[in-house]
Amino acid sequence: MIIGLFSPSKPSVPESNAKAAAEVELPVNRTPNKESVQTIGFVKGKGVRLRSSMDTTTKANIIDKLSKGTRVEILERSGEWLKVRVNGKEGYMFAELVNY
């Protein structure tokens, strides 16, 4: 009497299911990861813009222009951008323009 071979290290998956699993597309996260920071930083340059959004294609979203050395409270980081609070205003600044 011959008994079928069993290999516990290789689970048996029907070929059709394995192919279907390999073709499943995972969703792509198109928004930058947001990281809560809660720290203090200082503006590096002169006339650095505080914006209402991360859009640099328009001047309409400029809330304020900040002087070198201005103290900002960093609320979160989102890719290359920081969400900050300064002088009672919240907005976005390019991270490279802030020492923290």
ZABATOR-558144 format. One record per atom (N, C-alpha, C): atom name; residue number from 1; x negated, y negated, z; residue in one letter. Coordinates in pm, 1 decimal, padded with zeros to 6 digits. Example, Ala and Ser with C-alpha at 12.3 -4.5 7.8 and 13.67 -1.06 7.14 Angstrom:
  atome  num         x         y         z  residu
      N    1  -01319.0   00569.0   00780.0       A
     CA    1  -01230.0   00450.0   00780.0       A
      C    1  -01320.0   00330.0   00780.0       A
      N    2  -01285.0   00225.0   00708.0       S
     CA    2  -01367.0   00106.0   00714.0       S
      C    2  -01290.0  -00003.0   00787.0       S
//
This chain:
  atome  num         x         y         z  residu
      N    1  -00083.9   00115.3   00000.0       M
     CA    1   00000.0   00000.0   00000.0       M
      C    1  -00089.9  -00123.6   00000.0       M
      N    2  -00063.2  -00218.2  -00092.6       I
     CA    2  -00141.4  -00341.0  -00103.9       I
      C    2  -00055.3  -00456.6  -00054.7       I
      N    3  -00113.2  -00534.9   00034.4       I
     CA    3  -00042.1  -00650.8   00088.7       I
      C    3  -00105.2  -00774.7   00027.4       I
      N    4  -00022.3  -00875.1  -00004.3       G
     CA    4  -00070.1  -00999.5  -00065.4       G
      C    4  -00172.6  -01070.0   00022.2       G
      N    5  -00264.4  -01138.4  -00040.0       L
     CA    5  -00367.8  -01210.5   00032.5       L
      C    5  -00311.1  -01339.8   00089.5       L
      N    6  -00355.1  -01371.8   00209.1       F
     CA    6  -00307.8  -01493.4   00275.9       F
      C    6  -00429.1  -01574.2   00318.4       F
      N    7  -00431.3  -01699.2   00283.4       S
     CA    7  -00542.2  -01785.7   00321.0       S
      C    7  -00486.3  -01903.4   00400.8       S
      N    8  -00506.0  -01904.0   00533.5       P
     CA    8  -00449.6  -02011.8   00614.8       P
      C    8  -00512.2  -02148.5   00586.8       P
      N    9  -00630.4  -02151.5   00526.3       S
     CA    9  -00694.7  -02280.0   00501.5       S
      C    9  -00640.8  -02349.8   00377.5       S
      N   10  -00574.4  -02282.3   00289.1       K
     CA   10  -00519.5  -02342.0   00167.7       K
      C   10  -00369.2  -02320.5   00163.6       K
      N   11  -00290.8  -02420.0   00201.8       P
     CA   11  -00145.9  -02401.9   00196.4       P
      C   11  -00099.7  -02388.4   00052.1       P
      N   12   00001.9  -02308.0   00035.5       S
     CA   12   00055.5  -02284.3  -00097.1       S
      C   12   00160.9  -02390.6  -00127.8       S
      N   13   00137.2  -02469.9  -00232.7       V
     CA   13   00231.3  -02572.8  -00276.3       V
      C   13   00266.6  -02541.8  -00420.7       V
      N   14   00394.8  -02532.0  -00450.1       P
     CA   14   00431.3  -02508.0  -00589.7       P
      C   14   00371.4  -02616.7  -00679.0       P
      N   15   00324.4  -02575.5  -00795.4       E
     CA   15   00255.8  -02668.2  -00886.3       E
      C   15   00341.9  -02788.2  -00922.4       E
      N   16   00470.9  -02770.8  -00941.7       S
     CA   16   00558.4  -02881.7  -00979.1       S
      C   16   00565.2  -02986.2  -00867.7       S
      N   17   00568.0  -02944.1  -00741.5       N
     CA   17   00570.8  -03038.6  -00629.2       N
      C   17   00438.8  -03111.6  -00614.9       N
      N   18   00328.5  -03042.5  -00636.6       A
     CA   18   00196.6  -03105.0  -00625.4       A
      C   18   00180.5  -03213.2  -00730.9       A
      N   19   00227.9  -03186.0  -00852.5       K
     CA   19   00217.4  -03284.2  -00960.5       K
      C   19   00304.0  -03406.3  -00929.6       K
      N   20   00424.0  -03384.3  -00878.5       A
     CA   20   00513.7  -03494.6  -00844.8       A
      C   20   00453.4  -03580.5  -00734.4       A
      N   21   00391.3  -03518.2  -00635.5       A
     CA   21   00330.8  -03592.6  -00525.7       A
      C   21   00213.2  -03676.4  -00575.4       A
      N   22   00139.6  -03625.9  -00671.5       A
     CA   22   00024.1  -03698.4  -00724.4       A
      C   22   00066.2  -03818.9  -00806.7       A
      N   23   00186.6  -03818.0  -00860.6       E
     CA   23   00233.2  -03927.0  -00946.1       E
      C   23   00306.0  -04037.2  -00870.4       E
      N   24   00324.6  -04021.4  -00740.9       V
     CA   24   00394.7  -04121.9  -00662.0       V
      C   24   00306.9  -04245.9  -00650.1       V
      N   25   00364.8  -04360.9  -00682.6       E
     CA   25   00291.4  -04486.9  -00671.1       E
      C   25   00322.5  -04550.4  -00536.2       E
      N   26   00218.0  -04592.0  -00467.3       L
     CA   26   00236.0  -04658.9  -00339.7       L
      C   26   00262.4  -04806.0  -00364.4       L
      N   27   00345.3  -04869.2  -00279.4       P
     CA   27   00371.9  -05012.3  -00297.8       P
      C   27   00245.3  -05093.4  -00273.1       P
      N   28   00230.8  -05199.9  -00347.9       V
     CA   28   00114.6  -05287.4  -00334.6       V
      C   28   00155.3  -05408.7  -00253.5       V
      N   29   00079.0  -05438.9  -00150.1       N
     CA   29   00105.5  -05556.7  -00068.3       N
      C   29   00046.4  -05677.7  -00140.0       N
      N   30   00130.2  -05763.2  -00193.1       R
     CA   30   00083.8  -05877.3  -00271.0       R
      C   30   00064.4  -06002.8  -00186.7       R
      N   31   00101.5  -05999.3  -00059.0       T
     CA   31   00079.8  -06114.7   00026.5       T
      C   31  -00044.3  -06090.6   00110.5       T
      N   32  -00121.0  -06196.7   00137.1       P
     CA   32  -00240.5  -06177.7   00217.8       P
      C   32  -00205.1  -06132.9   00358.9       P
      N   33  -00294.3  -06055.0   00418.2       N
     CA   33  -00273.0  -06014.1   00556.1       N
      C   33  -00285.6  -06135.2   00647.0       N
      N   34  -00192.0  -06146.5   00739.3       K
     CA   34  -00195.8  -06255.8   00834.8       K
      C   34  -00254.5  -06203.5   00964.4       K
      N   35  -00346.4  -06279.3   01018.3       E
     CA   35  -00412.5  -06241.4   01141.5       E
      C   35  -00395.6  -06355.5   01241.1       E
      N   36  -00334.5  -06327.0   01356.2       S
     CA   36  -00318.0  -06427.4   01459.1       S
      C   36  -00453.8  -06458.4   01520.5       S
      N   37  -00487.7  -06586.2   01531.0       V
     CA   37  -00620.6  -06624.3   01577.9       V
      C   37  -00614.7  -06696.2   01712.9       V
      N   38  -00538.0  -06804.3   01725.3       Q
     CA   38  -00524.6  -06882.4   01848.1       Q
      C   38  -00659.8  -06925.3   01905.1       Q
      N   39  -00728.1  -07012.9   01834.6       T
     CA   39  -00856.7  -07065.6   01879.2       T
      C   39  -00869.9  -07211.4   01835.6       T
      N   40  -00978.1  -07273.7   01873.1       I
     CA   40  -01002.4  -07414.1   01839.2       I
      C   40  -01113.6  -07421.6   01734.2       I
      N   41  -01097.9  -07512.3   01639.7       G
     CA   41  -01199.5  -07533.9   01538.3       G
      C   41  -01216.8  -07682.9   01513.6       G
      N   42  -01317.1  -07716.7   01430.7       F
     CA   42  -01345.2  -07856.6   01398.7       F
      C   42  -01364.5  -07871.4   01248.0       F
      N   43  -01306.3  -07974.5   01190.9       V
     CA   43  -01313.5  -08000.4   01047.2       V
      C   43  -01458.2  -08028.6   01008.3       V
      N   44  -01504.3  -07964.6   00898.4       K
     CA   44  -01642.9  -07980.1   00852.8       K
      C   44  -01664.8  -08103.9   00766.6       K
      N   45  -01570.1  -08137.2   00681.4       G
     CA   45  -01592.8  -08243.1   00582.9       G
      C   45  -01507.4  -08366.4   00605.5       G
      N   46  -01527.0  -08468.0   00520.2       K
     CA   46  -01448.5  -08591.8   00525.4       K
      C   46  -01328.3  -08577.5   00432.8       K
      N   47  -01213.9  -08627.3   00477.0       G
     CA   47  -01095.0  -08628.0   00392.6       G
      C   47  -01039.6  -08490.4   00360.9       G
      N   48  -01055.7  -08395.6   00451.9       V
     CA   48  -01005.0  -08259.2   00431.0       V
      C   48  -00853.0  -08261.2   00442.1       V
      N   49  -00787.5  -08203.0   00345.1       R
     CA   49  -00641.0  -08209.5   00336.5       R
      C   49  -00572.6  -08103.9   00422.4       R
      N   50  -00474.0  -08148.7   00496.8       L
     CA   50  -00382.1  -08060.6   00569.2       L
      C   50  -00259.2  -08049.5   00480.8       L
      N   51  -00222.4  -07926.9   00444.2       R
     CA   51  -00113.7  -07905.5   00348.0       R
      C   51   00005.0  -07834.3   00411.5       R
      N   52   00122.4  -07855.7   00355.7       S
     CA   52   00243.3  -07788.0   00403.6       S
      C   52   00252.9  -07645.1   00351.4       S
      N   53   00173.9  -07612.0   00249.1       S
     CA   53   00170.9  -07475.8   00193.9       S
      C   53   00029.8  -07447.7   00143.9       S
      N   54   00005.2  -07323.5   00104.3       M
     CA   54  -00127.1  -07283.7   00055.8       M
      C   54  -00145.6  -07313.1  -00092.6       M
      N   55  -00063.1  -07397.5  -00148.4       D
     CA   55  -00066.0  -07431.5  -00290.6       D
      C   55  -00156.9  -07551.9  -00314.1       D
      N   56  -00263.0  -07533.2  -00392.0       T
     CA   56  -00355.3  -07644.5  -00420.9       T
      C   56  -00328.0  -07707.6  -00557.0       T
      N   57  -00222.8  -07664.2  -00625.6       T
     CA   57  -00194.3  -07716.2  -00759.7       T
      C   57  -00117.9  -07848.7  -00757.4       T
      N   58  -00075.7  -07892.0  -00640.1       T
     CA   58   00001.2  -08015.5  -00630.7       T
      C   58  -00048.5  -08101.4  -00514.7       T
      N   59  -00035.1  -08231.0  -00529.5       K
     CA   59  -00069.0  -08321.9  -00420.0       K
      C   59   00052.7  -08349.6  -00332.4       K
      N   60   00168.7  -08304.8  -00377.4       A
     CA   60   00293.9  -08332.5  -00306.3       A
      C   60   00299.6  -08265.1  -00168.9       A
      N   61   00219.6  -08159.4  -00149.0       N
     CA   61   00226.7  -08087.4  -00022.1       N
      C   61   00121.1  -08133.4   00079.3       N
      N   62   00052.4  -08242.8   00052.3       I
     CA   62  -00048.6  -08294.0   00145.4       I
      C   62   00022.2  -08367.2   00259.8       I
      N   63  -00000.3  -08318.9   00382.0       I
     CA   63   00059.5  -08378.4   00501.4       I
      C   63  -00029.7  -08489.0   00556.1       I
      N   64  -00162.5  -08464.3   00555.0       D
     CA   64  -00256.7  -08557.4   00616.3       D
      C   64  -00395.9  -08531.1   00560.2       D
      N   65  -00484.1  -08626.3   00575.5       K
     CA   65  -00625.7  -08608.7   00543.3       K
      C   65  -00703.0  -08624.3   00673.7       K
      N   66  -00787.8  -08526.5   00703.0       L
     CA   66  -00855.2  -08521.5   00832.3       L
      C   66  -01002.2  -08558.1   00820.4       L
      N   67  -01052.4  -08625.3   00921.9       S
     CA   67  -01192.1  -08667.3   00927.2       S
      C   67  -01281.4  -08555.5   00978.8       S
      N   68  -01409.1  -08567.0   00945.0       K
     CA   68  -01507.9  -08471.0   00993.4       K
      C   68  -01508.1  -08473.1   01146.5       K
      N   69  -01508.1  -08353.6   01206.2       G
     CA   69  -01509.7  -08340.9   01351.4       G
      C   69  -01372.6  -08337.2   01416.5       G
      N   70  -01265.4  -08355.3   01338.8       T
     CA   70  -01130.8  -08350.3   01395.9       T
      C   70  -01105.5  -08211.7   01454.3       T
      N   71  -01052.9  -08209.4   01576.8       R
     CA   71  -01023.0  -08084.1   01646.8       R
      C   71  -00891.2  -08028.3   01595.9       R
      N   72  -00889.8  -07899.3   01559.9       V
     CA   72  -00767.6  -07832.6   01513.2       V
      C   72  -00746.5  -07704.9   01593.8       V
      N   73  -00621.2  -07675.3   01620.5       E
     CA   73  -00585.1  -07549.3   01686.2       E
      C   73  -00551.5  -07450.0   01575.3       E
      N   74  -00627.0  -07342.3   01567.3       I
     CA   74  -00606.3  -07242.4   01462.2       I
      C   74  -00503.9  -07141.5   01511.7       I
      N   75  -00392.8  -07129.8   01438.0       L
     CA   75  -00283.2  -07042.2   01477.1       L
      C   75  -00293.1  -06904.2   01414.4       L
      N   76  -00331.0  -06900.3   01286.4       E
     CA   76  -00346.8  -06771.2   01218.8       E
      C   76  -00431.9  -06786.8   01095.0       E
      N   77  -00487.2  -06674.0   01050.5       R
     CA   77  -00566.0  -06671.3   00927.6       R
      C   77  -00490.7  -06585.7   00826.9       R
      N   78  -00484.3  -06633.5   00703.2       S
     CA   78  -00417.5  -06561.6   00595.8       S
      C   78  -00507.5  -06568.5   00473.1       S
      N   79  -00591.0  -06465.9   00455.3       G
     CA   79  -00686.7  -06467.3   00345.6       G
      C   79  -00787.8  -06578.3   00365.6       G
      N   80  -00798.9  -06669.2   00269.0       E
     CA   80  -00894.3  -06779.9   00275.7       E
      C   80  -00836.9  -06903.0   00344.7       E
      N   81  -00715.0  -06892.3   00395.2       W
     CA   81  -00645.6  -07006.7   00453.2       W
      C   81  -00627.3  -06991.7   00602.8       W
      N   82  -00622.8  -07105.3   00671.8       L
     CA   82  -00590.7  -07109.9   00813.8       L
      C   82  -00462.8  -07189.2   00832.4       L
      N   83  -00374.7  -07139.7   00917.7       K
     CA   83  -00259.6  -07219.1   00960.8       K
      C   83  -00304.7  -07287.7   01088.4       K
      N   84  -00295.0  -07420.9   01091.6       V
     CA   84  -00347.1  -07497.5   01204.3       V
      C   84  -00242.8  -07594.5   01259.1       V
      N   85  -00269.6  -07639.1   01380.3       R
     CA   85  -00190.6  -07747.0   01440.8       R
      C   85  -00288.6  -07857.8   01475.9       R
      N   86  -00257.2  -07979.1   01432.7       V
     CA   86  -00342.6  -08094.2   01461.0       V
      C   86  -00254.2  -08218.0   01475.9       V
      N   87  -00275.5  -08293.1   01582.9       N
     CA   87  -00198.4  -08415.7   01608.2       N
      C   87  -00047.5  -08392.4   01600.0       N
      N   88  -00000.5  -08277.9   01650.1       G
     CA   88   00141.8  -08245.9   01650.8       G
      C   88   00197.0  -08196.4   01518.3       G
      N   89   00112.0  -08183.1   01417.0       K
     CA   89   00155.5  -08136.1   01284.7       K
      C   89   00100.7  -07995.3   01260.4       K
      N   90   00179.4  -07910.7   01193.9       E
     CA   90   00132.3  -07778.8   01153.3       E
      C   90   00118.3  -07774.7   01002.7       E
      N   91   00012.0  -07711.1   00955.7       G
     CA   91  -00009.3  -07699.9   00813.0       G
      C   91  -00121.7  -07602.2   00783.3       G
      N   92  -00167.8  -07604.5   00659.2       Y
     CA   92  -00268.1  -07510.1   00611.8       Y
      C   92  -00393.8  -07582.7   00566.0       Y
      N   93  -00508.0  -07519.1   00595.2       M
     CA   93  -00637.7  -07571.0   00551.8       M
      C   93  -00719.4  -07455.3   00498.5       M
      N   94  -00806.4  -07484.8   00402.5       F
     CA   94  -00897.6  -07384.8   00350.8       F
      C   94  -00997.4  -07350.6   00461.6       F
      N   95  -01013.3  -07221.6   00491.6       A
     CA   95  -01093.5  -07176.6   00606.0       A
      C   95  -01238.7  -07222.2   00600.7       A
      N   96  -01296.0  -07232.9   00482.0       E
     CA   96  -01436.4  -07273.9   00471.4       E
      C   96  -01461.1  -07416.6   00518.3       E
      N   97  -01354.5  -07494.9   00534.9       L
     CA   97  -01368.5  -07634.1   00575.2       L
      C   97  -01352.0  -07655.3   00724.6       L
      N   98  -01349.2  -07543.4   00800.9       V
     CA   98  -01331.9  -07551.4   00945.1       V
      C   98  -01439.1  -07466.8   01014.3       V
      N   99  -01508.3  -07525.5   01112.8       N
     CA   99  -01600.0  -07448.9   01197.9       N
      C   99  -01519.3  -07395.2   01315.0       N
      N  100  -01527.7  -07264.7   01337.8       Y
     CA  100  -01459.2  -07203.9   01453.5       Y
      C  100  -01529.1  -07078.4   01495.4       Y
//
